[in-house]
């Protein structure tokens, strides 16, 4: 599984290098890819496939698992690229790339960029894998200077190595640790036998490198640091500014890697079930309250009317209502009663499709199926870092909108907090300053900002782009960097 830590990090350069280095037939299965792959990747592949929902029915997790397993019978290496991230739904059925990795028992290559948030985003992704019992590798792709943006996926700039300038396969193998040279399976030059029964399904084993590698991109070298982890990823005695990755294979442990940016000091881990107990008795799920429902419905009607007239693509991204049973089930699993205005909002719209309508600043409303999973993952990360629950995350926080970079808008359901809105960011924890006192307030202020064009909270101005809504940043909050 190849999963970038953010939308700014391309996965094709990593897939191209792994495919070029392989001595066997390679297949790439893309989830959420936008358009076909570049020629640089295609020339090393036996098979390219994109998995998407059909118009009649969404693609189920079982179907996706079977399709990937079928390719594994005839290919020595199958790379599944989750272009939009670990926890973004890959289908209308609601399953994610992380769910598919669990179903396949496949290792995950977390692809990180070289920006100032790379270490924090990577740490979050490793926490997701660790909580699900998955193994994998970290691949950091960067260019000099550090703040130079990555080239678009599939773009080969002038000055890059060309096919006629040498042997791309040999060059790729020289860049990668030998354990990443896929060699078990039908060679690239062999054709499938016409009537021979397929070999038993195989899934690539865990990636096993802690070696820094360099990939030439453009006129500069693109650094790829591969750190294999068993995902007990922070050595318990490591200093605050370092993270030690623990290998999951019989090989010398990789050298300690210094990270930029803060990293919480690890402490003895606590299981997620200790941090966030599920299905506790005595918790009464919230049900619709007439006053809250009236406010939320009125705010959504204003938003829907404006979107239909000004940004139809964003209007079409709003999902149909969630069922009352699903909303109740999410609360029971989390052992947290939702605020009544969140219940009313979910019963109006079960979140929004990715790439459609966002609440300010860039928070996509989440579906009721996504909320417990995000909550559980955050609880798992909290159990492994040395912070008090209220300093970074708390079991009473209910995420309801996702920023796509590990950030969330949440409703504070700790005792006495009454569902006030806060923003979570992995570098600074939760910030409640400048956010409304409730989700109903948030929706009303969003509607007013759309209707009048006035900035939301004086910070984010709505801008129409290609039939959807972007939020222009006017003032970046001092509590966290602007995304």
N, C-alpha and C positions, 0 to 999 in steps of 0.2 A: 504494500500500500504506500503510495506517495501522497503526502498531504502537506501543502504549504501552510505556514503559520499566519499568513495574511494574504489578502488579494493582491498585494504589491509584489509578492514573491512568486515567480514563475516556476512551474514544475517541469516543463518540457526539456530544459537544459539538463536536468538530472536524469530524466528518462532517457534522453539521447545518449548520455555518457554510459549509463548502465547497459543499455541495449547494444551500444557499439562494443563494449567490453565483453559481452556474452559470446560464448562459442556455440550457443544453442539457439533454437527458434524462439523468438520473443514476440509476445502479444502485449498490447496495451489496451486496457479497458478504461475509458474516460467517463467520469461522473461529473456533470456540471461543466464540462468543457464548452467554450464558446468558439464554435467553428472547428474546421479540420486541423490536424497537426501540420507543422512545417515539414518541408522536404527533408531537412536534416534529421528528423526523427523517423520519418516514414522509410527512408532508405535502409534502416537497420531493423525493420519490423517484418515479421511474417504476417501479422494480423493486427488490424486496428479496429476497435469497436467502441461505440458510444452507447451507454445505457440511459434511456429516457423513458418517461411515462408515455403510454399510448393514450389516445383520446378516449377510448372506451373504459380502460381500467388503469389504475396506477400500478407500477412495477412493485411487486412485493419483495421483501427481504429474501424469502426462500427462492424466488425466481432469480434474483440477482446472484445469490450464492451458487445456484446450479449452473448459471451461465458462465461464471468465472471458473468453477470447477471443471466444466466441460472443456474450456480452453486449456486448462492445466494438463489435460490428458494428452494433448498433442503439441504442447510447447514446453520447453525446458524452463522458461521464465515468463511469468505473467505479472505485469505491473499494473496495478489498479490505481488510477490517479483520481483522488478526490479534490478536484480543483477549487472547491469553495470552502474546504476546511473539514475538521473532524466532526463537528457537532451541528453543521447546517444540514437540514433534511435533504436527502438526495432524491426523494420521490414524494409524491403526494401521499403515499402510504405512511410517511413520517419517519422512516428509518434513516440512519446516518451512516457515514463512512466508518465511524467507530463501531457501530452495530455490525456492519459487514465484516470488519476485521475480526471481531469476536466470532462471528458465525463461521468464518473461513479458518480461524486459528492462524492468521497471517501476521507477520511482523509489519511494523509501520515505520517508514522513513519520514521523519518530520523535517520539512525543508524550511530553513530559517533564512531570513535576509540579513543584511549587515547594518541596519538602521539602529538608532539609539534604543529601540524597544525590543530588539531581537532576543536578547537574553530572557527578558520577562515573558515574551510570547512563547518562547521555546519551553520555558519552565512550566507554563500553564498547560501546554500540549502534552508534555511528559506526565504531568499529573493526571490528565484525562486517560492516558494509556495505562498508567500504573493502577488507577482505580478500577480498570477493567481487566487487569491481569495480562495486558499485552506487552510484548517486547518490541524493540525496534532500534533505529539509529537516528542520529541527528545529523543532517546535512546542511551546512551553512554555505550559502551562495552569496558572494559579495564581490565588489569591484573597487579598485582604487581610483580616486579617493573614496573614503567611506560613504560620503553623502551623495555619491553619484547614483541616480536611479538605475535599476536593472533594465536591461533591454526587454522589449515586449516578447512574450512567448512566441517561439518560432522564428524570430528575427535574427538573422546572422549578419552582423555589421561588417563593413569593409575592414579588411585586415585579419579577419578570423581565418583559422586553418581551413583549407579547402580539401576536397577529396583528392584532387590531383596533386596536392603538395605533400603527400605521404600516405601512410596507412592509418585511417581514423581508428580502426579497431585496436591496433598496437598502441596508438597514442592514448586511447581511453584506458586500456589495461595498465599502461604505465602510470596513469594518474590515480588509479584505484587500488586499494588493498586487495591482494590476491583472493581473499575470501569473498569479495564481491564480483569475482569473475564467474558468472554462471556457466557451468560446464556439464551439469548432469541433465541428460535428455537428448532428444534428437538434434544432431548438428544442424546449423543453419543451411548447409548445402544439401541436406537430405530432404526428399519429398515424402509425405505420408504414404505408407504402403496402402494399396488400394483396398484390400479386404482384410488386412490384419486387425485383430481385436485391439482396442486401445489399451495402453498400460493403465494401471491403477492411478487415480487422481493424485497429483503431487502439488504441494504448495511450497513455494520457496521458503527455505529455512531462515532463521533470524539473521539479519545483516550483522557482520562481525568485524567492524573496523573502528579503531580509534585514531587512525592516521590522517594527518592533514594532507589534503591533495589540492592541486591547482588546475583549474580549467581555463584555457585561453579563450577569452571572449573579446572581440573587438581589438583595439590597440593595447589593451591592458589585460593582465591576468585576472581571472575570476577565481577567487579562493573558495575551495570547497573543503570544509573540515568535517570529517566523518567521525562521530563519536558513538560507539556502540554502547547500548545501555541495557541492563536487565531491569532498568527503570526503578531501581531503588536509588534514584538518581542523585541524591545529595549525600555525600559521605558525612557521617554524623559528627566528625571532628573537624570538618572543613572550616576555614576562616570565612567571615561574612562576605568577602568579595570574591570568593571562588566557589565553583561547583565541581565536584568530582563525579564522573560518570562511571558506573560499575558495569563491567562486561558480564555477559551471560554465556561465555564460552571458555574453553580451556586454552587460553592464550594470555600473554603478558598484559596486565592491566594498562590502559592508556594513561598517558601523562595527564596531570592535572591541567585543566584549561581555565584560564582567567577570563572572566566575563566583564563586560562593561555594565554599569548600572547596578542598583542595589539588588541583593538576593537575600531573603530572610534566612537567618541562622536555623538549621534544622534542629529538631528535638526528637525524642523517641516518638514514633508515629502512633497515632490513634486511629482506629478503624473508622470509616465514615459512619457506621452504625452507632458509634459512640457519640460522634459530633452531632449527627442528625438522625435520631431514631425514627424509623418508618412504622406506619400503621399502629401508632400508640392508641390505646383505649382512652376514652374520656375526652377526645377532641371532636367537637361538633362542627362539621363542615358548614360554612356560610351558605345561605340561600339568598335568592334575589330579595332585595328590600325595595319597596315601591319608591321611596324618595330617591335612593341612589340610582335605581334603574331609570327613573324619569330624567335625571340630570345627564346620565351617561348616554341614553338614547338621543336626547336633544342635541348633545354635543356631537355625537356621531352623525346625526342627520345633517348638521351644518357642514361637517367635514366631507361627507359623501356628496352633498350637493355641489360644493365648491370643486371637488376633485372631478366629478362628472363633467363639469363645464370647462375646467381649466387643465386638468391632468388626467385624462381618461385611463391611461395605462396604470397610474397609481390606484385609481378607483377599482379597476378590474383585479388588482392584486389582493384586495381585501377578501378574506375567506368567508364562507358561510358561517352561521352560528355553530358554536360547539354544543354538544348535548349536555343537558343538566347532569346526566350520569357521569360523563367524562370529567366535568368540572368537580363534581363531588369526589370521584375516585382520585383525582390528583391531590386534593386536600387530605384525603385519608392516607394516601401513601406518604405525603410529606409531614403528616401529623401537625399541620399548620392550617388554621382557618384563613381563607383568603379574605381580604377586605371586600365589602359588598360591592363597591364600584368596580373592582376587578372581575368579580363574578358577572356583573351586568355587562361589562365590556366583552368578555368571552362569549356570553350568550348572544351578543350582537354580531361580533366578528371573531372567529377563532384564529386570530393573528392575521398576518399578511404574508404573501409569497415574497421570497427574496428578490431584490431588484425592483420592488414596487414602492409602496407607501412606507415612509419612515416617520416616526415621531422625532422631534428635535433631540439631538443634533443629527444622528444617523442611526437611530435605534429602531429596528424592525420589530413590530408587535409579534410576540411569540404565540404559537398555538398551545392549547392546553396539554398536548402530548409532549411538547418540548420543555415545559416549565419544570416538571419534576426531575428530568434528566440533568438540566443545567444546575438546578439546586443541589442534586446529589454529587455532581462532579466538583462543585465548589466546596462542598463539605469534605470531600476526599482530599482535596489539596490543603484545606485548613488543618486537617489531621496530621500533616507532615511538616508543618512549618511552625516556628516558635513565635506565635502571636496569640494573644488572647482572642477569643471568638469575636468580641465586639470591635476589635481593632481592624479586622480585615474582612471577615465574613461571619454571619451568625445564622443559626438554623431558622430563625424567625424572619429572615430576608426572603422575599418571594420575587424572583426575577420574572419580569413580564415583557421585556423588550431587549433585544440583543443587538450589539453594535458590530459584531463580526470580527472584532479584534480582541475578544476576551472580556469586553465591557458589557455591562447590563444597566438598564433601569430596573429598579426594584421597589416593592412596597414593603415598608418596615412593619412587620407584624410581631415584633417583640412586645411584651406586656407594656401597655400604656402608650404605644407609639401610634396606634390608630391609622395604620396604612399610609403614613407619609411617604412621599416619593424621594428616593435617593439614587445616586449614580455610583456604580461600582467600577473601579479601574484597578488593574492588577498591581500597578506601582504604588498606589496610595490608599487602597481599600475603598471604603464607602464615604461619599460626600453628600451631605443633605443641604448644603448652602445653595441658595438661589433656585431650588427646585420646589414645586408646589407642595401643598400640604396633603394632597390626595390625587388619585388617578382621575377622578372627575374634574378636579381643577386643571390637571394637565391637559385633558382633552378639550376643555373649554378654552383655555389659553391658546392651544394649538389651532382651534377653529377660528378664534379671533385673529390670530396672526395670519392665517391663510386668507381670511376675508378682507383684511385691511392692508396687508403687506407690511405691517409693523413688525419689528423683530420680536421673536419669542424671548421674553425675559430680558430684552435689550441686547441679546447676544446673537441670535440666529434668525436670519431673514429668509423667508421662503422664496425659492427661485424655480421656475418651471424649466425642465430640461427633458426634451424628447418625450413629452407626455407624462412625465412623472415629476416629483418634487425633490429638489435638493435644498439643503439648508446652508446658506452662506454664513460663514463665521465672521462676526463683527468684533467680538471681544472674546478672547480666550480666557476661561476661568483660571484664576491663579492657583487653584487647588490641583490642577492637572494639565498636562499638555494638550494642545488641540490635536484632534485626529485629522 
